[in-house]
Amino acid sequence: MQLVEFNKASQQDAITFLAHCVQIPSWSEQLSANRPYASVEEAMDFAKQQAKTWTWDDIKTALDKHPRIGEKKAQAELSEVEKNFSNREQSSITTDEETQLALLKGNIAYEKKYGYIFLIKAFGLNSEEVLQALKYRLLNDPETEKRIVHHQLAEIALLRLAQELQA
C-alpha cells in the first residue's frame, strides 16, 4: 500500500492492513490513530516505538495466531496476506523429512517448556540456522525467552510493514 493511501484509508481499513503485520490490536490502533505520516520512515519509527510497549498478554495473543516455524500450512485463521508473509519468510526452510521431524520435535519441546510456540524471524535463515537457534533458545530461562520472543515478533511485524508500506 502506498503511504498516501494508508494515510487516507478509513480507520478500519488501516487497522486491517496493520493486523496483517502482527495480531496485536493496540499496535494497529495506535499506528492508525497517529496518521498521517510524512514519510514511510516516520511510520516505521512510530511502529518500532509502539512495539516496545507490547505487554506479554499482547504477545501471547499474537503467538496463538502465528504459524509454527516449519509448518507448511499456516493456521486457517490467517488472512491470505499473512499466509503469504509466512511462506515468504520461511522460504529457506527445507521441507525434507529429516528437517521437518527435527523442527517438529524442537517445537514440541519448546512448547512444553515455555507454553507457547517457538518464534523466530526466519526471513533469510536456512533450516540449520533455525534449528540451531531453537536448540540454543531451549536453554534460556523463561524471562530471557520472553524478551527474545518480544524482539523477534517486533522484527517480524516491522519487516512485514516495511515490505507492504511504500513511499
C-alpha positions as CSV (number, residue, x, y, z in Angstrom):
1,M,0.0,0.0,0.0
2,Q,1.2,3.5,-0.8
3,L,1.8,5.8,2.1
4,V,-0.7,8.3,0.7
5,E,-3.3,5.6,0.5
6,F,-2.6,4.4,4.0
7,N,-2.8,8.0,5.4
8,K,-6.2,8.4,3.7
9,A,-7.7,5.0,4.4
10,S,-10.5,4.6,6.9
11,Q,-9.6,3.7,10.4
12,Q,-10.9,0.2,10.0
13,D,-9.1,-0.3,6.7
14,A,-5.8,0.9,8.2
15,I,-6.3,-1.4,11.2
16,T,-7.0,-4.4,8.9
17,F,-3.9,-3.6,6.9
18,L,-1.7,-3.4,10.0
19,A,-3.2,-6.5,11.5
20,H,-1.6,-8.5,8.7
21,C,1.8,-7.5,10.1
22,V,1.0,-8.7,13.6
23,Q,-2.1,-9.7,15.5
24,I,-1.8,-7.0,18.3
25,P,-4.8,-4.8,18.1
26,S,-3.4,-2.0,20.3
27,W,-0.4,-1.6,17.9
28,S,-2.7,-1.4,14.8
29,E,-5.0,1.1,16.6
30,Q,-2.1,3.3,17.7
31,L,-0.4,3.3,14.3
32,S,-3.7,4.0,12.6
33,A,-4.6,6.8,15.0
34,N,-1.3,8.5,14.6
35,R,-1.8,9.1,10.9
36,P,-1.0,11.0,8.7
37,Y,2.7,10.1,8.4
38,A,5.0,12.4,6.4
39,S,7.2,9.5,5.3
40,V,7.5,5.7,5.5
41,E,10.4,6.3,7.8
42,E,8.2,8.2,10.2
43,A,5.6,5.5,10.2
44,M,8.3,2.8,10.7
45,D,9.9,4.8,13.6
46,F,6.5,5.1,15.3
47,A,5.7,1.4,14.7
48,K,9.0,0.5,16.3
49,Q,8.3,2.6,19.4
50,Q,4.8,1.2,19.7
51,A,6.2,-2.4,19.5
52,K,8.3,-1.6,22.7
53,T,5.0,-1.1,24.6
54,W,3.6,-4.6,23.9
55,T,2.7,-6.5,27.1
56,W,3.2,-10.2,27.4
57,D,-0.6,-10.7,27.1
58,D,-0.4,-8.8,23.7
59,I,2.5,-11.0,22.6
60,K,0.9,-14.3,23.8
61,T,-2.3,-13.4,21.9
62,A,-0.3,-12.8,18.7
63,L,1.6,-16.1,19.2
64,D,-1.6,-18.0,19.5
65,K,-2.4,-16.9,15.9
66,H,1.0,-17.3,14.5
67,P,2.0,-20.4,12.4
68,R,4.7,-22.7,13.8
69,I,8.1,-22.5,12.1
70,G,8.3,-25.2,9.5
71,E,4.6,-25.7,9.2
72,K,3.7,-25.9,5.6
73,K,0.1,-24.8,6.1
74,A,-0.4,-21.7,8.1
75,Q,-3.4,-21.7,10.5
76,A,-6.8,-21.3,8.9
77,E,-7.5,-18.0,10.8
78,L,-4.6,-16.3,9.0
79,S,-5.5,-14.0,6.1
80,E,-4.1,-14.6,2.6
81,V,-1.7,-11.7,3.2
82,E,-0.5,-13.3,6.4
83,K,-0.1,-16.7,4.8
84,N,1.9,-15.1,2.0
85,F,4.1,-13.4,4.6
86,S,4.7,-16.6,6.4
87,N,5.5,-18.6,3.2
88,R,8.0,-15.9,2.1
89,E,9.6,-15.6,5.5
90,Q,10.1,-19.4,5.7
91,S,11.1,-19.9,2.1
92,S,14.6,-21.0,3.1
93,I,13.3,-23.7,5.4
94,T,13.8,-27.0,3.7
95,T,10.9,-29.5,3.5
96,D,12.9,-32.8,3.7
97,E,11.5,-35.3,6.1
98,E,14.5,-35.2,8.5
99,T,14.3,-31.4,8.8
100,Q,10.5,-31.5,9.3
101,L,10.9,-34.1,12.1
102,A,13.7,-32.1,13.8
103,L,11.6,-28.9,13.7
104,L,8.5,-30.8,15.0
105,K,10.4,-32.3,17.9
106,G,12.1,-29.0,18.7
107,N,8.7,-27.2,18.5
108,I,7.1,-29.7,20.8
109,A,10.0,-29.5,23.4
110,Y,9.8,-25.7,23.2
111,E,6.1,-25.5,23.7
112,K,6.3,-28.0,26.5
113,K,8.9,-25.9,28.3
114,Y,7.6,-22.4,27.7
115,G,3.9,-22.9,26.9
116,Y,3.8,-21.1,23.6
117,I,5.2,-21.6,20.0
118,F,8.8,-21.1,19.1
119,L,9.0,-17.8,17.2
120,I,11.9,-16.6,15.1
121,K,12.3,-14.1,12.3
122,A,13.0,-16.8,9.8
123,F,13.5,-14.4,6.8
124,G,16.9,-15.1,5.3
125,L,17.6,-18.1,7.6
126,N,18.1,-21.6,6.4
127,S,16.9,-24.7,8.2
128,E,20.1,-25.4,10.0
129,E,20.2,-21.8,11.4
130,V,16.6,-22.1,12.6
131,L,17.3,-25.5,14.3
132,Q,20.5,-24.2,15.9
133,A,18.6,-21.2,17.3
134,L,15.8,-23.4,18.5
135,K,18.2,-25.7,20.4
136,Y,20.0,-22.7,21.9
137,R,16.9,-21.0,23.0
138,L,15.6,-24.1,24.7
139,L,18.4,-23.4,27.2
140,N,17.0,-20.0,28.2
141,D,15.2,-19.2,31.4
142,P,11.5,-18.2,30.8
143,E,12.1,-14.4,31.3
144,T,15.0,-14.3,28.9
145,E,13.0,-16.2,26.3
146,K,10.0,-13.8,26.7
147,R,12.4,-10.9,25.9
148,I,13.7,-12.7,22.9
149,V,10.2,-13.5,21.6
150,H,9.1,-9.9,22.1
151,H,12.1,-8.8,20.0
152,Q,11.6,-11.5,17.3
153,L,7.9,-10.7,17.0
154,A,8.6,-6.9,16.7
155,E,11.2,-7.7,14.0
156,I,8.7,-9.8,12.1
157,A,6.0,-7.1,12.3
158,L,8.4,-4.3,11.2
159,L,9.7,-6.4,8.3
160,R,6.2,-7.0,7.1
161,L,5.2,-3.4,7.5
162,A,8.4,-2.3,5.6
163,Q,7.6,-4.8,2.8
164,E,4.0,-3.5,2.4
165,L,4.2,0.2,3.1
166,Q,5.7,2.2,0.2
167,A,6.6,5.8,-0.3
